[in-house]
């Protein structure tokens, strides 16, 4: 019996899964089995050019919980998630041959490495059907071609809003799935029996008790189940109404939506969030807070669309600018990573990040600015450290934000320096945040 192969990437959920629904329809139309696969690349376990492992312990644990939750949901539908360790270009073609699959369905991700993976599968003779499904607005629905996309976010947002563009209605989760192939799946190349084994992730509940996002505690664990529960809990008065006023706070579990970790792994879709937010506004009314949640989701879309437009250029040392090559000072960078710069607000933020895998958006801007503009270090090193540490690492948003702060993105200004003294006075005048993380 032949097989349709679905490759999970950063879309680790069952609801609003149009790519998976296409795979299901293909399998049913051709009388095929359905194999569901996740691949962990060895490069994630290797040191970066900056001297630390690409995927740190916090991301590993959150991702392992996410995969385990997806596995539980699939088992309830008579399916299972096959976990493979190896290079996508090697293990997926071998896997496809083993189960007689010639078509792979997957999410389309606009970042260069992820695009290269798809091209490698095509080069290996597989038919790849990829679909962009992580954005709020469909790329094809935008009122401009990728080459003509506005380079400044304000114009991007205004043109979308002026056209009245709205996201597609999110799809419900499937209630049944085609059966997996009857072949012995344990014989597949790189097969691993557990997400925690696959990711070399620990299972102890040791997230920092003072964390803004304690990801080992039940309400914040990875996976679709917790993502949807958190979405429901946050969309309860008064939290969304207060969002614009509280979003720059440095600590507090209800000061921000904290949707980003689940969005980053695809455990919840942006369209599902939007639909739930619309329902909230219908019942409780709209205001600056609810509008600003839409505003932030559009920022996330903007970074994705910039990747479709500029691709690998976003990863070059100069970015999109004509600025000189960035300087770098490894000892200063190491002090920044460990929170030993001597600037209290920066050190507090960096220690929180290292201890918990999370820190507020405002703090990310403060510490990124300090690395680039005060320590004169390479912005790419900072982006790599965030990639390693953050439980909500998202390749498009991370790259876009670092380019924005460093002045090497699309914004016409030459950079975003955040004065540490002013930021301290504005956001931690009483010293409570510093007391928590510098004690």
C-alpha positions as a Markdown table, in Angstrom:
| # | Residue | x | y | z |
|---|---|---|---|---|
| 1 | Unk | 0.0 | 0.0 | 0.0 |
| 2 | Unk | 1.3 | 3.4 | -0.9 |
| 3 | Unk | 1.6 | 6.3 | 1.6 |
| 4 | Unk | 1.1 | 10.0 | 1.8 |
| 5 | Unk | 3.7 | 11.7 | 4.0 |
| 6 | Unk | 3.0 | 14.7 | 6.2 |
| 7 | Unk | 6.1 | 16.5 | 7.6 |
| 8 | Unk | 5.3 | 18.5 | 10.7 |
| 9 | Unk | 7.6 | 21.6 | 11.1 |
| 10 | Unk | 6.6 | 24.7 | 13.1 |
| 11 | Unk | 2.9 | 23.8 | 12.9 |
| 12 | Unk | 2.6 | 21.3 | 15.8 |
| 13 | Unk | -1.1 | 21.3 | 16.2 |
| 14 | Unk | -4.3 | 19.8 | 14.7 |
| 15 | Unk | -6.6 | 22.8 | 14.5 |
| 16 | Unk | -6.4 | 25.2 | 11.6 |
| 17 | Unk | -4.1 | 22.8 | 9.7 |
| 18 | Unk | -4.8 | 23.4 | 6.1 |
| 19 | Unk | -1.6 | 21.7 | 4.9 |
| 20 | Unk | -2.4 | 18.6 | 7.0 |
| 21 | Unk | -6.0 | 18.7 | 5.7 |
| 22 | Unk | -4.6 | 18.6 | 2.1 |
| 23 | Unk | -2.5 | 15.6 | 3.0 |
| 24 | Unk | -5.6 | 13.8 | 4.5 |
| 25 | Unk | -7.6 | 14.6 | 1.4 |
| 26 | Unk | -4.8 | 13.3 | -0.9 |
| 27 | Unk | -4.4 | 10.1 | 1.1 |
| 28 | Unk | -8.2 | 9.5 | 1.0 |
| 29 | Unk | -8.5 | 10.3 | -2.7 |
| 30 | Unk | -5.7 | 7.8 | -3.6 |
| 31 | Unk | -6.6 | 5.1 | -1.0 |
| 32 | Unk | -3.2 | 5.6 | 0.7 |
| 33 | Unk | -1.9 | 5.4 | 4.3 |
| 34 | Unk | -0.9 | 8.6 | 6.1 |
| 35 | Unk | 2.5 | 8.8 | 7.8 |
| 36 | Unk | 3.1 | 11.8 | 10.1 |
| 37 | Unk | 6.7 | 12.7 | 10.7 |
| 38 | Unk | 8.8 | 15.2 | 12.7 |
| 39 | Unk | 12.5 | 15.5 | 12.1 |
| 40 | Unk | 15.1 | 16.9 | 14.5 |
| 41 | Unk | 18.1 | 18.1 | 12.6 |
| 42 | Unk | 21.6 | 17.4 | 14.1 |
| 43 | Unk | 22.6 | 21.0 | 13.5 |
| 44 | Unk | 20.4 | 22.0 | 16.4 |
| 45 | Unk | 22.8 | 20.0 | 18.7 |
| 46 | Unk | 26.0 | 21.5 | 17.4 |
| 47 | Unk | 27.8 | 24.6 | 18.5 |
| 48 | Unk | 27.2 | 27.8 | 16.5 |
| 49 | Unk | 30.0 | 30.0 | 15.2 |
| 50 | Unk | 29.6 | 32.0 | 18.4 |
| 51 | Unk | 30.5 | 29.1 | 20.6 |
| 52 | Unk | 27.2 | 27.8 | 22.1 |
| 53 | Unk | 24.7 | 25.1 | 21.2 |
| 54 | Unk | 22.1 | 26.3 | 18.7 |
| 55 | Unk | 19.1 | 24.9 | 20.7 |
| 56 | Unk | 19.4 | 25.4 | 24.4 |
| 57 | Unk | 17.8 | 23.5 | 27.3 |
| 58 | Unk | 14.8 | 25.8 | 27.6 |
| 59 | Unk | 13.7 | 25.4 | 24.0 |
| 60 | Unk | 14.3 | 21.7 | 24.1 |
| 61 | Unk | 12.1 | 21.1 | 27.0 |
| 62 | Unk | 9.3 | 23.3 | 25.7 |
| 63 | Unk | 9.5 | 21.7 | 22.2 |
| 64 | Unk | 9.5 | 18.2 | 23.8 |
| 65 | Unk | 6.4 | 18.9 | 25.7 |
| 66 | Unk | 4.8 | 20.3 | 22.5 |
| 67 | Unk | 5.6 | 17.1 | 20.6 |
| 68 | Unk | 4.4 | 14.9 | 23.4 |
| 69 | Unk | 1.1 | 16.8 | 23.5 |
| 70 | Unk | 0.7 | 16.3 | 19.7 |
| 71 | Unk | 1.5 | 12.6 | 20.1 |
| 72 | Unk | -1.2 | 12.2 | 22.7 |
| 73 | Unk | -3.8 | 13.9 | 20.4 |
| 74 | Unk | -2.8 | 11.7 | 17.4 |
| 75 | Unk | -2.9 | 8.5 | 19.4 |
| 76 | Unk | -6.5 | 9.4 | 20.3 |
| 77 | Unk | -7.3 | 9.4 | 16.6 |
| 78 | Unk | -5.6 | 6.1 | 15.9 |
| 79 | Unk | -2.4 | 7.7 | 14.5 |
| 80 | Unk | 1.0 | 8.5 | 15.8 |
| 81 | Unk | 3.8 | 10.9 | 15.3 |
| 82 | Unk | 7.0 | 9.3 | 14.0 |
| 83 | Unk | 10.1 | 11.1 | 15.5 |
| 84 | Unk | 13.2 | 11.0 | 13.4 |
| 85 | Unk | 16.7 | 12.3 | 14.1 |
| 86 | Unk | 18.9 | 13.2 | 11.1 |
| 87 | Unk | 19.3 | 15.6 | 8.2 |
| 88 | Unk | 15.9 | 16.2 | 6.5 |
| 89 | Unk | 17.5 | 15.8 | 3.1 |
| 90 | Unk | 18.6 | 12.3 | 4.0 |
| 91 | Unk | 16.0 | 10.8 | 6.4 |
| 92 | Unk | 12.8 | 12.0 | 4.7 |
| 93 | Unk | 13.7 | 10.6 | 1.2 |
| 94 | Unk | 14.8 | 7.3 | 2.9 |
| 95 | Unk | 11.6 | 7.2 | 4.9 |
| 96 | Unk | 9.5 | 7.9 | 1.9 |
| 97 | Unk | 11.0 | 5.0 | 0.0 |
| 98 | Unk | 10.5 | 2.7 | 2.9 |
| 99 | Unk | 6.7 | 3.4 | 3.0 |
| 100 | Unk | 6.2 | 3.9 | -0.7 |
| 101 | Unk | 5.5 | 7.6 | -0.6 |
| 102 | Unk | 6.3 | 10.0 | -3.4 |
| 103 | Unk | 4.4 | 13.1 | -2.1 |
| 104 | Unk | 5.3 | 15.2 | 1.0 |
| 105 | Unk | 2.9 | 17.8 | 2.4 |
| 106 | Unk | 4.2 | 20.4 | 4.8 |
| 107 | Unk | 4.1 | 24.0 | 6.0 |
| 108 | Unk | 6.0 | 26.5 | 3.9 |
| 109 | Unk | 8.5 | 28.6 | 5.9 |
| 110 | Unk | 10.1 | 31.6 | 4.2 |
| 111 | Unk | 13.5 | 31.5 | 6.0 |
| 112 | Unk | 16.5 | 30.4 | 3.9 |
| 113 | Unk | 17.4 | 27.2 | 5.7 |
| 114 | Unk | 13.8 | 26.0 | 5.7 |
| 115 | Unk | 13.5 | 26.8 | 2.0 |
| 116 | Unk | 16.7 | 24.9 | 1.3 |
| 117 | Unk | 15.3 | 21.8 | 3.1 |
| 118 | Unk | 12.3 | 21.7 | 0.7 |
| 119 | Unk | 14.5 | 22.2 | -2.3 |
| 120 | Unk | 16.7 | 19.2 | -1.1 |
| 121 | Unk | 13.6 | 17.0 | -1.0 |
| 122 | Unk | 12.6 | 18.1 | -4.5 |
| 123 | Unk | 16.1 | 17.3 | -5.6 |
| 124 | Unk | 15.8 | 13.8 | -4.1 |
| 125 | Unk | 12.8 | 13.2 | -6.4 |
| 126 | Unk | 9.9 | 13.9 | -4.0 |
| 127 | Unk | 6.9 | 15.9 | -4.9 |
| 128 | Unk | 6.6 | 18.6 | -2.1 |
| 129 | Unk | 3.3 | 20.3 | -1.6 |
| 130 | Unk | 4.0 | 23.2 | 0.8 |
| 131 | Unk | 1.6 | 25.7 | 2.2 |
| 132 | Unk | 2.1 | 28.9 | 4.1 |
| 133 | Unk | -0.1 | 28.7 | 7.2 |
| 134 | Unk | 1.6 | 30.5 | 10.1 |
| 135 | Unk | 0.6 | 34.1 | 9.1 |
| 136 | Unk | -2.5 | 36.0 | 10.0 |
| 137 | Unk | -3.1 | 37.2 | 6.4 |
| 138 | Unk | -2.5 | 35.0 | 3.5 |
| 139 | Unk | 0.5 | 36.2 | 1.4 |
| 140 | Unk | -1.6 | 35.8 | -1.8 |
| 141 | Unk | -4.4 | 38.1 | -0.3 |
| 142 | Unk | -2.1 | 41.1 | 0.3 |
| 143 | Unk | -2.9 | 44.2 | -1.8 |
| 144 | Unk | 0.6 | 44.3 | -3.2 |
| 145 | Unk | 3.1 | 41.9 | -4.8 |
| 146 | Unk | 6.0 | 40.7 | -2.7 |
| 147 | Unk | 8.4 | 42.8 | -4.7 |
| 148 | Unk | 6.3 | 45.9 | -4.1 |
| 149 | Unk | 5.7 | 45.4 | -0.4 |
| 150 | Unk | 6.0 | 48.5 | 1.8 |
| 151 | Unk | 9.3 | 48.6 | 3.6 |
| 152 | Unk | 8.0 | 50.4 | 6.7 |
| 153 | Unk | 5.5 | 48.6 | 9.0 |
| 154 | Unk | 3.2 | 51.5 | 9.3 |
| 155 | Unk | 2.4 | 51.6 | 5.6 |
| 156 | Unk | 2.2 | 47.8 | 5.5 |
| 157 | Unk | -0.5 | 47.9 | 8.3 |
| 158 | Unk | -2.4 | 50.9 | 6.9 |
| 159 | Unk | -2.7 | 49.3 | 3.4 |
| 160 | Unk | -4.0 | 46.0 | 4.9 |
| 161 | Unk | -6.5 | 47.9 | 7.1 |
| 162 | Unk | -7.6 | 50.2 | 4.4 |
| 163 | Unk | -8.5 | 47.2 | 2.2 |
| 164 | Unk | -10.4 | 45.6 | 5.1 |
| 165 | Unk | -8.4 | 42.4 | 4.8 |
| 166 | Unk | -9.3 | 39.8 | 7.4 |
| 167 | Unk | -7.8 | 36.4 | 8.1 |
| 168 | Unk | -9.3 | 33.2 | 6.8 |
| 169 | Unk | -11.7 | 31.4 | 9.2 |
| 170 | Unk | -9.6 | 28.8 | 11.1 |
| 171 | Unk | -10.3 | 25.2 | 10.4 |
| 172 | Unk | -11.4 | 22.8 | 13.1 |
| 173 | Unk | -9.2 | 19.9 | 14.1 |
| 174 | Unk | -9.9 | 16.7 | 12.1 |
| 175 | Unk | -12.0 | 14.1 | 13.9 |
| 176 | Unk | -10.5 | 11.2 | 12.0 |
| 177 | Unk | -7.3 | 10.4 | 10.1 |
| 178 | Unk | -6.3 | 7.8 | 7.6 |
| 179 | Unk | -4.4 | 4.9 | 9.2 |
| 180 | Unk | -0.6 | 4.8 | 9.3 |
| 181 | Unk | 1.3 | 2.3 | 7.1 |
| 182 | Unk | 1.5 | -1.2 | 8.5 |
| 183 | Unk | 5.3 | -1.4 | 8.0 |
| 184 | Unk | 7.5 | -1.5 | 11.1 |
| 185 | Unk | 8.0 | 2.2 | 11.7 |
| 186 | Unk | 10.8 | 1.5 | 14.2 |
| 187 | Unk | 13.0 | 0.4 | 11.3 |
| 188 | Unk | 12.8 | 3.9 | 9.8 |
| 189 | Unk | 16.2 | 5.8 | 9.7 |
| 190 | Unk | 16.8 | 7.9 | 12.7 |
| 191 | Unk | 13.7 | 6.6 | 14.5 |
| 192 | Unk | 13.4 | 7.7 | 18.2 |
| 193 | Unk | 10.8 | 6.6 | 20.7 |
| 194 | Unk | 10.3 | 9.8 | 22.7 |
| 195 | Unk | 10.4 | 13.5 | 22.2 |
| 196 | Unk | 12.5 | 13.9 | 25.3 |
| 197 | Unk | 15.0 | 11.4 | 23.9 |
| 198 | Unk | 14.9 | 13.0 | 20.5 |
| 199 | Unk | 15.7 | 16.4 | 21.8 |
| 200 | Unk | 17.9 | 15.4 | 24.7 |
| 201 | Unk | 15.5 | 17.3 | 26.9 |
| 202 | Unk | 15.3 | 16.9 | 30.7 |
| 203 | Unk | 11.9 | 16.3 | 32.4 |
| 204 | Unk | 12.4 | 17.9 | 35.8 |
| 205 | Unk | 10.1 | 20.8 | 36.9 |
| 206 | Unk | 12.9 | 23.3 | 37.5 |
| 207 | Unk | 11.8 | 26.4 | 35.7 |
| 208 | Unk | 12.6 | 29.5 | 37.7 |
| 209 | Unk | 9.8 | 30.2 | 40.2 |
| 210 | Unk | 9.9 | 33.9 | 39.4 |
| 211 | Unk | 9.7 | 33.5 | 35.7 |
| 212 | Unk | 7.3 | 35.5 | 33.5 |
| 213 | Unk | 6.6 | 32.3 | 31.7 |
| 214 | Unk | 7.3 | 29.2 | 33.9 |
| 215 | Unk | 7.1 | 26.7 | 31.1 |
| 216 | Unk | 7.5 | 23.5 | 33.2 |
| 217 | Unk | 4.4 | 24.4 | 35.2 |
| 218 | Unk | 1.1 | 23.0 | 33.9 |
| 219 | Unk | -0.5 | 26.2 | 32.6 |
| 220 | Unk | 2.5 | 27.1 | 30.5 |
| 221 | Unk | 3.6 | 23.8 | 29.1 |
| 222 | Unk | 4.1 | 23.3 | 25.4 |
| 223 | Unk | 1.5 | 21.9 | 23.2 |
| 224 | Unk | -1.9 | 22.6 | 21.6 |
| 225 | Unk | -3.9 | 21.6 | 24.7 |
| 226 | Unk | -2.3 | 24.2 | 26.9 |
| 227 | Unk | -2.1 | 26.8 | 24.1 |
| 228 | Unk | -5.9 | 26.8 | 23.7 |
| 229 | Unk | -6.5 | 26.7 | 27.4 |
| 230 | Unk | -4.3 | 29.8 | 27.8 |
| 231 | Unk | -5.9 | 31.6 | 24.9 |
| 232 | Unk | -9.3 | 31.1 | 26.6 |
| 233 | Unk | -8.0 | 32.2 | 30.0 |
| 234 | Unk | -6.3 | 35.3 | 28.7 |
| 235 | Unk | -9.4 | 36.4 | 26.7 |
| 236 | Unk | -11.3 | 37.1 | 29.9 |
| 237 | Unk | -11.9 | 40.6 | 31.1 |
| 238 | Unk | -10.0 | 42.7 | 32.0 |
| 239 | Unk | -6.7 | 41.3 | 30.5 |
| 240 | Unk | -7.2 | 42.1 | 26.8 |
| 241 | Unk | -8.6 | 45.6 | 27.6 |
| 242 | Unk | -5.5 | 46.4 | 29.5 |
| 243 | Unk | -3.0 | 45.1 | 27.0 |
| 244 | Unk | -1.8 | 48.4 | 25.5 |
| 245 | Unk | -1.2 | 49.8 | 29.0 |
| 246 | Unk | 0.6 | 46.8 | 30.4 |
| 247 | Unk | 2.5 | 45.4 | 27.4 |
| 248 | Unk | 5.8 | 47.1 | 28.2 |
| 249 | Unk | 5.9 | 45.9 | 31.8 |
| 250 | Unk | 9.0 | 43.9 | 32.6 |
| 251 | Unk | 7.3 | 41.2 | 34.7 |
| 252 | Unk | 3.8 | 39.9 | 35.5 |
| 253 | Unk | 2.1 | 36.9 | 33.9 |
| 254 | Unk | -1.0 | 38.9 | 32.8 |
| 255 | Unk | 0.8 | 42.1 | 31.6 |
| 256 | Unk | 1.2 | 40.5 | 28.1 |
| 257 | Unk | -0.7 | 37.9 | 26.2 |
| 258 | Unk | 2.2 | 35.4 | 26.3 |
| 259 | Unk | 0.9 | 33.8 | 23.2 |
| 260 | Unk | 4.4 | 33.8 | 21.6 |
| 261 | Unk | 5.8 | 30.5 | 22.8 |
| 262 | Unk | 2.8 | 28.6 | 21.4 |
| 263 | Unk | 2.7 | 30.6 | 18.2 |
| 264 | Unk | 6.4 | 29.9 | 17.7 |
| 265 | Unk | 5.9 | 26.1 | 17.8 |
| 266 | Unk | 2.7 | 26.4 | 15.9 |
| 267 | Unk | 0.7 | 24.9 | 18.8 |
| 268 | Unk | -1.9 | 27.7 | 18.2 |
| 269 | Unk | -2.5 | 29.5 | 14.9 |
| 270 | Unk | -2.6 | 33.2 | 14.5 |
| 271 | Unk | -6.0 | 32.8 | 12.7 |
| 272 | Unk | -7.4 | 30.9 | 15.7 |
| 273 | Unk | -6.2 | 33.7 | 18.0 |
| 274 | Unk | -7.8 | 36.3 | 15.8 |
| 275 | Unk | -11.1 | 34.4 | 15.7 |
| 276 | Unk | -11.2 | 34.1 | 19.5 |
| 277 | Unk | -10.3 | 37.8 | 19.8 |
| 278 | Unk | -13.1 | 38.7 | 17.5 |
| 279 | Unk | -15.5 | 36.7 | 19.6 |
| 280 | Unk | -14.2 | 38.5 | 22.7 |
| 281 | Unk | -14.8 | 41.9 | 21.1 |
| 282 | Unk | -18.3 | 40.9 | 20.0 |
| 283 | Unk | -19.2 | 40.1 | 23.6 |
| 284 | Unk | -17.2 | 42.7 | 25.6 |
| 285 | Unk | -16.5 | 45.4 | 23.0 |
| 286 | Unk | -13.4 | 46.6 | 21.2 |
| 287 | Unk | -10.9 | 49.1 | 22.6 |
| 288 | Unk | -7.2 | 50.1 | 22.4 |
| 289 | Unk | -6.1 | 46.9 | 24.1 |
| 290 | Unk | -7.9 | 44.5 | 21.7 |
| 291 | Unk | -6.8 | 46.6 | 18.7 |
| 292 | Unk | -3.2 | 46.5 | 19.9 |
| 293 | Unk | -3.3 | 42.7 | 20.0 |
| 294 | Unk | -4.2 | 42.7 | 16.3 |
| 295 | Unk | -1.5 | 45.3 | 15.7 |
| 296 | Unk | 1.2 | 43.0 | 17.2 |
| 297 | Unk | 0.0 | 40.0 | 15.2 |
| 298 | Unk | 0.4 | 42.2 | 12.1 |
| 299 | Unk | 4.0 | 43.0 | 13.1 |
| 300 | Unk | 4.5 | 39.2 | 13.2 |
| 301 | Unk | 3.1 | 38.9 | 9.7 |
| 302 | Unk | 5.3 | 41.8 | 8.5 |
| 303 | Unk | 8.4 | 40.0 | 9.5 |
| 304 | Unk | 7.2 | 36.9 | 7.5 |
| 305 | Unk | 6.4 | 38.9 | 4.4 |
| 306 | Unk | 9.9 | 40.6 | 4.6 |
| 307 | Unk | 11.4 | 37.1 | 4.4 |
| 308 | Unk | 9.4 | 36.3 | 1.2 |
| 309 | Unk | 10.7 | 39.5 | -0.3 |
| 310 | Unk | 14.3 | 39.6 | 0.8 |
| 311 | Unk | 15.2 | 36.0 | 1.8 |
| 312 | Unk | 18.9 | 35.4 | 2.5 |
| 313 | Unk | 19.8 | 39.1 | 2.4 |
| 314 | Unk | 18.2 | 39.4 | 5.9 |
| 315 | Unk | 20.9 | 37.1 | 7.2 |
| 316 | Unk | 23.9 | 39.0 | 5.7 |
| 317 | Unk | 26.2 | 41.0 | 8.0 |
| 318 | Unk | 25.0 | 44.3 | 6.6 |
| 319 | Unk | 21.4 | 43.1 | 6.4 |
| 320 | Unk | 19.5 | 45.4 | 4.0 |
| 321 | Unk | 21.6 | 48.5 | 4.9 |
| 322 | Unk | 24.8 | 50.1 | 3.5 |
| 323 | Unk | 26.3 | 50.2 | 6.9 |
| 324 | Unk | 29.8 | 48.8 | 7.4 |
| 325 | Unk | 30.4 | 45.3 | 8.6 |
| 326 | Unk | 29.5 | 45.0 | 12.2 |
| 327 | Unk | 32.4 | 44.9 | 14.8 |
| 328 | Unk | 32.5 | 42.3 | 17.4 |
| 329 | Unk | 34.2 | 41.9 | 20.8 |
| 330 | Unk | 33.9 | 38.3 | 22.1 |
| 331 | Unk | 34.7 | 39.1 | 25.7 |
| 332 | Unk | 32.0 | 41.8 | 25.8 |
| 333 | Unk | 29.6 | 39.5 | 24.2 |
| 334 | Unk | 30.3 | 36.8 | 26.8 |
| 335 | Unk | 29.7 | 39.3 | 29.6 |
| 336 | Unk | 26.4 | 40.3 | 27.9 |
| 337 | Unk | 25.3 | 36.7 | 27.6 |
| 338 | Unk | 26.0 | 36.0 | 31.3 |
| 339 | Unk | 24.5 | 39.3 | 32.6 |
| 340 | Unk | 27.9 | 40.7 | 33.7 |
| 341 | Unk | 28.0 | 44.0 | 31.8 |
| 342 | Unk | 27.8 | 46.2 | 34.8 |
| 343 | Unk | 24.6 | 47.9 | 33.6 |
| 344 | Unk | 22.0 | 46.7 | 36.1 |
| 345 | Unk | 18.9 | 46.7 | 34.0 |
| 346 | Unk | 20.7 | 44.9 | 31.2 |
| 347 | Unk | 22.2 | 42.3 | 33.5 |
| 348 | Unk | 18.9 | 41.6 | 35.1 |
| 349 | Unk | 17.3 | 41.0 | 31.8 |
| 350 | Unk | 20.1 | 38.7 | 30.6 |
| 351 | Unk | 20.0 | 36.7 | 33.8 |
| 352 | Unk | 16.3 | 36.2 | 33.5 |
| 353 | Unk | 16.7 | 35.0 | 29.9 |
| 354 | Unk | 19.4 | 32.5 | 30.8 |
| 355 | Unk | 17.5 | 31.2 | 33.9 |
| 356 | Unk | 14.1 | 30.9 | 32.3 |
| 357 | Unk | 14.2 | 31.0 | 28.5 |
| 358 | Unk | 12.0 | 34.1 | 28.5 |
| 359 | Unk | 12.0 | 37.8 | 29.1 |
| 360 | Unk | 9.5 | 40.6 | 28.1 |
| 361 | Unk | 9.5 | 42.2 | 24.7 |
| 362 | Unk | 10.6 | 45.6 | 26.2 |
| 363 | Unk | 13.5 | 43.9 | 27.9 |
| 364 | Unk | 14.5 | 42.2 | 24.7 |
| 365 | Unk | 14.7 | 45.6 | 23.0 |
| 366 | Unk | 16.8 | 47.0 | 25.9 |
| 367 | Unk | 19.3 | 44.3 | 25.9 |
| 368 | Unk | 19.6 | 44.0 | 22.1 |
| 369 | Unk | 20.2 | 47.7 | 21.9 |
| 370 | Unk | 22.8 | 47.6 | 24.5 |
| 371 | Unk | 24.7 | 44.8 | 22.7 |
| 372 | Unk | 24.7 | 46.6 | 19.4 |
| 373 | Unk | 24.9 | 50.2 | 20.3 |
| 374 | Unk | 26.7 | 50.3 | 23.6 |
| 375 | Unk | 29.0 | 47.3 | 23.3 |
| 376 | Unk | 29.4 | 47.5 | 19.5 |
| 377 | Unk | 29.0 | 43.8 | 19.1 |
| 378 | Unk | 27.7 | 41.9 | 16.0 |
| 379 | Unk | 23.9 | 41.8 | 16.0 |
| 380 | Unk | 24.0 | 38.3 | 14.5 |
| 381 | Unk | 25.7 | 37.0 | 17.7 |
| 382 | Unk | 22.8 | 38.4 | 19.7 |
| 383 | Unk | 20.3 | 36.9 | 17.3 |
| 384 | Unk | 22.0 | 33.5 | 17.7 |
| 385 | Unk | 21.9 | 33.8 | 21.5 |
| 386 | Unk | 18.2 | 34.6 | 21.5 |
| 387 | Unk | 17.7 | 31.6 | 19.1 |
| 388 | Unk | 19.5 | 29.3 | 21.6 |
| 389 | Unk | 17.7 | 30.6 | 24.7 |
| 390 | Unk | 14.2 | 31.7 | 23.9 |
| 391 | Unk | 11.3 | 29.2 | 24.4 |
| 392 | Unk | 9.4 | 31.4 | 21.9 |
| 393 | Unk | 12.1 | 31.6 | 19.2 |
| 394 | Unk | 10.6 | 32.3 | 15.9 |
| 395 | Unk | 13.0 | 32.6 | 13.0 |
| 396 | Unk | 11.3 | 35.4 | 11.1 |
| 397 | Unk | 10.4 | 37.5 | 14.1 |
| 398 | Unk | 13.8 | 37.1 | 15.7 |
| 399 | Unk | 15.7 | 38.1 | 12.6 |
| 400 | Unk | 13.3 | 41.0 | 11.9 |
| 401 | Unk | 13.6 | 42.4 | 15.4 |
| 402 | Unk | 17.4 | 42.3 | 15.5 |
| 403 | Unk | 17.6 | 44.0 | 12.1 |
| 404 | Unk | 15.2 | 46.6 | 13.3 |
| 405 | Unk | 17.2 | 47.4 | 16.5 |
| 406 | Unk | 20.5 | 47.4 | 14.7 |
| 407 | Unk | 19.4 | 49.7 | 11.9 |
| 408 | Unk | 20.1 | 47.1 | 9.2 |
| 409 | Unk | 16.5 | 46.3 | 8.3 |
| 410 | Unk | 13.8 | 48.2 | 6.3 |
| 411 | Unk | 13.2 | 51.0 | 8.8 |
| 412 | Unk | 14.7 | 54.3 | 7.4 |
| 413 | Unk | 16.2 | 55.3 | 10.8 |
| 414 | Unk | 19.8 | 54.3 | 11.5 |
| 415 | Unk | 19.1 | 52.2 | 14.5 |
| 416 | Unk | 17.1 | 52.0 | 17.7 |
| 417 | Unk | 19.3 | 52.8 | 20.8 |
| 418 | Unk | 17.4 | 52.4 | 24.0 |
| 419 | Unk | 19.1 | 54.5 | 26.7 |
| 420 | Unk | 19.5 | 52.2 | 29.7 |
| 421 | Unk | 19.1 | 54.9 | 32.3 |
| 422 | Unk | 15.8 | 56.2 | 30.7 |
| 423 | Unk | 14.5 | 52.6 | 30.3 |
| 424 | Unk | 15.3 | 51.9 | 34.0 |
| 425 | Unk | 13.4 | 55.1 | 35.1 |
| 426 | Unk | 10.5 | 54.4 | 32.8 |
| 427 | Unk | 10.0 | 50.7 | 33.5 |
| 428 | Unk | 11.7 | 49.8 | 36.8 |
| 429 | Unk | 11.8 | 53.0 | 38.8 |
| 430 | Unk | 11.2 | 51.2 | 42.0 |
| 431 | Unk | 13.9 | 48.6 | 41.3 |
| 432 | Unk | 11.6 | 45.6 | 41.8 |
| 433 | Unk | 12.6 | 43.9 | 38.6 |
| 434 | Unk | 16.3 | 44.4 | 39.2 |
| 435 | Unk | 15.9 | 43.1 | 42.8 |
| 436 | Unk | 14.3 | 39.9 | 41.5 |
| 437 | Unk | 17.1 | 39.1 | 39.1 |
| 438 | Unk | 20.2 | 40.6 | 40.6 |
| 439 | Unk | 19.7 | 39.3 | 44.1 |
